[in-house]
């Protein structure tokens, strides 16, 4: 599903960012697809859960609102 959405948007994998609140689905899927990933802690996964995973998101934020109007925060994802 995420691959199809990326293709529909005409994006390259390295220009795609997956934002999600669940490590087991959203972030794992993004990592497997080669996308940059942002974990939002306002949902399912909490910071303490991260130690149980061998993979990590590229960025962790408290809320999607933290991404709005924050070019410096998003700059942390630059390749």
CORZIJO-V294445 format. One record per helix or strand of 2 or more residues. SS is the DSSP state (A for helix, B for strand). FROM is the first residue (numbers start at 1). TO is the last residue. If there is no record, write none. Layout:
ss: (SS	SS)
from: (FROM	FROM)
to: (TO	TO)
//
This chain:
ss: (A	A	B	A	B	A	B	A	A)
from: (2	13	17	23	36	47	59	64	71)
to: (9	15	20	33	40	52	61	67	77)
//
